[in-house]
Amino acid sequence: HIDLMQSASAETPSEKQQEPLPQPSLKAFLSSVHQDGDKIEVRDLHRAEGGSGKQTYYFKLIDASNKEIDLVVRKADKVAVRTQGAYLIDREFYLLSALTDTGYLAPRPLWLGKNVTGTDGDFFIMERAAGKIPGTLLGGAEEIPEVFLLEVAEALAQLHSIELEQFTDSITRFDSPTLLPVSNPVA
């Protein structure tokens, strides 16, 4: 992602060369939130192709028992392109948390990193699910199998069947409670 809102002249040479998510900064953050602390390792941190709206990275976390766990980082750009709704990283984190709490099959968010030293934007870490990022799947010339489209339709139907009240905490945290349905409307 390129910071479209920031002029190049406003950055110092060291800021231009700074990685958006340096591996040592990610490891320091994870050491502060993971139960194994400094005994963890971070390996194979790399940027995912495709996606939109935020930066996406994959990496492997090696815990104290030497178990390898595939995880994903969703990271905000240095300068946000959009500044409302689920485009904000903390809102995406809490909305996805609320969604997984309903039992809907989605990667569970694990940790939210705000103002982490060495990074240029907030981020969260979540489980990694099998599959591809939609931007890479739909952006190519390959034909999309009908079975996949039917699975997407089924998943969307399940998503739309979840009662809005199950998201009350997320809605009241960031938005107006008037977005919630009224159980006893006044005539």
C-alpha positions as CSV (number, residue, x, y, z in Angstrom):
1,H,0.0,0.0,0.0
2,I,1.2,3.5,-0.7
3,D,0.4,6.4,1.6
4,L,-1.6,8.5,-0.9
5,M,-2.4,11.2,1.6
6,Q,1.2,11.9,2.7
7,S,3.6,13.9,0.6
8,A,7.0,12.5,0.1
9,S,8.7,15.7,1.3
10,A,7.2,15.4,4.7
11,E,9.1,12.2,5.5
12,T,12.7,12.0,6.6
13,P,15.0,9.6,4.7
14,S,14.9,7.1,7.7
15,E,11.1,7.2,7.7
16,K,11.0,6.4,3.9
17,Q,13.1,3.3,4.5
18,Q,11.2,2.0,7.6
19,E,9.4,-1.2,7.1
20,P,5.6,-0.9,7.9
21,L,5.8,-4.0,10.1
22,P,9.4,-5.0,11.1
23,Q,9.7,-8.5,12.3
24,P,11.5,-7.5,15.6
25,S,8.6,-5.2,16.4
26,L,6.1,-7.9,15.8
27,K,8.1,-10.4,17.9
28,A,8.4,-7.8,20.8
29,F,4.6,-7.3,20.7
30,L,3.8,-11.0,20.6
31,S,6.2,-11.6,23.5
32,S,4.2,-9.1,25.5
33,V,0.8,-10.8,24.8
34,H,1.5,-14.5,24.2
35,Q,1.5,-16.9,27.2
36,D,5.1,-18.1,26.3
37,G,6.5,-14.6,26.4
38,D,10.1,-14.3,25.1
39,K,10.2,-18.0,24.4
40,I,8.3,-17.5,21.1
41,E,9.8,-17.1,17.7
42,V,8.4,-15.3,14.6
43,R,9.3,-16.8,11.2
44,D,8.5,-16.3,7.6
45,L,6.9,-12.9,7.9
46,H,5.8,-11.8,4.4
47,R,3.2,-9.6,2.8
48,A,0.2,-11.3,1.2
49,E,-0.7,-10.4,-2.4
50,G,-4.1,-9.0,-3.1
51,G,-6.6,-8.0,-0.5
52,S,-7.8,-4.4,-0.2
53,G,-8.1,-1.7,2.3
54,K,-5.4,-2.9,4.7
55,Q,-2.1,-4.6,4.6
56,T,-2.1,-8.3,5.2
57,Y,0.9,-10.4,6.3
58,Y,1.4,-14.1,7.0
59,F,3.8,-15.5,9.5
60,K,4.6,-18.5,11.6
61,L,4.6,-18.3,15.4
62,I,6.8,-21.0,17.1
63,D,5.7,-21.4,20.7
64,A,7.7,-22.7,23.7
65,S,6.8,-26.3,22.9
66,N,8.1,-25.8,19.3
67,K,4.6,-25.9,17.8
68,E,4.3,-24.0,14.6
69,I,1.1,-21.8,14.3
70,D,0.2,-20.1,11.0
71,L,-1.2,-16.6,11.7
72,V,-2.2,-13.5,9.9
73,V,-1.6,-9.8,10.6
74,R,-4.2,-7.2,9.4
75,K,-2.5,-3.8,9.5
76,A,-3.6,-0.3,8.9
77,D,-1.7,1.9,6.5
78,K,0.4,4.7,7.9
79,V,-2.3,7.1,6.7
80,A,-5.8,5.7,6.5
81,V,-7.4,5.8,3.1
82,R,-10.9,5.6,4.8
83,T,-11.6,6.6,8.3
84,Q,-15.0,5.1,9.1
85,G,-16.7,1.9,10.0
86,A,-14.9,-1.5,9.6
87,Y,-12.1,0.2,7.6
88,L,-10.6,1.1,11.0
89,I,-8.4,-1.7,12.3
90,D,-9.8,-1.7,15.9
91,R,-13.4,-1.8,14.5
92,E,-12.5,-4.7,12.3
93,F,-11.0,-6.5,15.2
94,Y,-14.0,-6.1,17.5
95,L,-16.5,-6.9,14.7
96,L,-14.7,-10.0,13.7
97,S,-14.5,-11.0,17.3
98,A,-18.2,-10.6,17.7
99,L,-18.8,-12.6,14.5
100,T,-16.7,-15.5,15.6
101,D,-18.5,-15.5,19.0
102,T,-21.7,-16.3,17.2
103,G,-20.2,-19.6,15.9
104,Y,-19.9,-18.3,12.3
105,L,-16.9,-19.9,10.6
106,A,-14.3,-17.1,10.4
107,P,-10.7,-16.7,11.6
108,R,-10.7,-15.6,15.3
109,P,-8.9,-12.4,16.1
110,L,-6.3,-12.9,18.9
111,W,-4.5,-9.7,19.8
112,L,-4.9,-6.0,18.9
113,G,-1.7,-3.9,18.6
114,K,-2.2,-0.2,19.1
115,N,0.8,2.3,18.9
116,V,3.3,-0.6,18.8
117,T,6.9,0.7,18.8
118,G,8.6,0.3,15.4
119,T,5.4,0.0,13.3
120,D,3.7,2.7,11.3
121,G,0.1,1.7,12.0
122,D,-2.1,-0.3,14.3
123,F,-2.7,-4.0,13.6
124,F,-4.3,-7.2,14.8
125,I,-3.3,-10.8,14.7
126,M,-5.8,-13.5,13.9
127,E,-5.9,-17.2,13.1
128,R,-5.1,-18.2,9.5
129,A,-7.8,-20.0,7.6
130,A,-7.2,-22.2,4.6
131,G,-7.8,-20.5,1.2
132,K,-7.0,-17.4,-0.8
133,I,-7.5,-13.7,-0.3
134,P,-10.5,-12.7,-2.5
135,G,-8.5,-10.1,-4.3
136,T,-6.1,-12.8,-5.6
137,L,-8.9,-15.3,-6.3
138,L,-11.1,-13.0,-8.3
139,G,-8.4,-10.9,-9.9
140,G,-7.0,-13.6,-12.2
141,A,-8.0,-15.0,-15.5
142,E,-8.8,-18.4,-14.0
143,E,-12.4,-19.6,-14.1
144,I,-14.1,-19.6,-10.7
145,P,-15.7,-23.1,-10.1
146,E,-19.4,-23.1,-9.6
147,V,-19.1,-25.1,-6.4
148,F,-17.0,-22.3,-4.9
149,L,-19.7,-19.7,-5.8
150,L,-22.4,-21.9,-4.2
151,E,-20.3,-22.2,-1.0
152,V,-19.9,-18.4,-0.9
153,A,-23.6,-17.9,-1.4
154,E,-24.3,-20.4,1.5
155,A,-21.8,-18.6,3.8
156,L,-23.4,-15.2,3.0
157,A,-26.8,-16.6,3.7
158,Q,-25.6,-17.9,7.1
159,L,-24.0,-14.5,7.8
160,H,-27.2,-12.7,7.0
161,S,-29.2,-15.0,9.3
162,I,-27.3,-13.9,12.4
163,E,-29.5,-11.6,14.6
164,L,-28.2,-8.1,14.8
165,E,-28.5,-8.1,18.6
166,Q,-25.6,-10.5,18.8
167,F,-23.4,-7.5,17.7
168,T,-24.7,-5.1,20.4
169,D,-21.4,-4.7,22.2
170,S,-19.6,-3.9,18.9
171,I,-22.3,-1.5,17.8
172,T,-22.6,0.4,21.0
173,R,-18.8,0.6,21.3
174,F,-18.4,2.4,18.0
175,D,-21.8,3.4,16.6
176,S,-25.1,4.7,17.7
177,P,-27.3,2.2,19.6
178,T,-30.2,3.5,17.4
179,L,-28.8,1.1,14.8
180,L,-30.2,-1.8,16.8
181,P,-33.7,-3.1,16.2
182,V,-36.3,-1.8,18.6
183,S,-38.0,-4.7,20.4
184,N,-41.0,-2.8,21.5
185,P,-41.6,0.0,18.9
186,V,-43.8,2.8,20.0
187,A,-46.8,3.4,17.6
